[in-house]
Amino acid sequence: MSVPEELLSILVCPQCHRPVRPEGEELVCTGCGLRYPVRDGIPVMLPEEARPPAAGGA
């Protein structure tokens, strides 16, 4: 994934306002576990575009 570290350091989940971490081609919320897609290097931080947490928690 090619999201710059400076951007990752300021991005937060729009649902719970916790930081996100990269995982594959998604950004995963460290709080609620929502998984936001990254398309062409651009994080899509819209709750309606997010996938629910993976089985087993965030």
C-alpha positions in Angstrom: 0.0 0.0 0.0 1.3 3.5 -0.8 -0.3 5.7 1.8 2.4 8.2 3.1 3.3 7.8 6.7 2.5 11.5 7.3 -1.0 10.9 6.2 -1.4 7.7 8.2 -0.3 9.6 11.3 -3.3 12.0 11.1 -6.0 9.7 9.8 -8.7 8.5 12.2 -11.9 6.5 11.9 -14.9 8.7 11.2 -17.1 6.4 13.3 -15.1 6.2 16.6 -12.2 8.7 16.0 -9.5 6.1 16.8 -6.3 5.8 14.7 -6.2 3.5 11.8 -3.4 1.1 10.8 -2.6 -0.4 7.3 -3.4 -4.0 6.6 -3.1 -5.2 3.1 -5.1 -2.8 0.8 -7.2 -1.5 3.7 -6.9 0.8 6.7 -8.2 -0.9 9.8 -9.6 1.1 12.8 -7.8 0.2 16.0 -11.0 0.9 18.0 -14.1 -0.4 16.2 -12.3 -2.6 13.6 -14.0 -1.1 10.5 -11.9 -1.7 7.4 -11.6 1.2 5.0 -10.5 0.6 1.4 -7.5 2.3 -0.2 -8.0 2.8 -3.9 -5.1 3.9 -6.1 -3.3 5.0 -3.0 -6.2 7.1 -1.7 -7.9 6.1 1.6 -11.7 6.1 1.2 -12.6 7.1 4.8 -16.4 6.9 4.3 -18.4 4.7 6.8 -20.7 3.6 3.9 -17.6 2.2 2.1 -16.1 0.4 5.1 -16.3 -3.3 5.6 -17.2 -4.7 9.1 -14.5 -6.0 11.4 -12.9 -9.3 10.5 -14.1 -12.3 12.4 -12.3 -12.5 15.8 -12.2 -8.8 16.5 -10.3 -5.7 15.3 
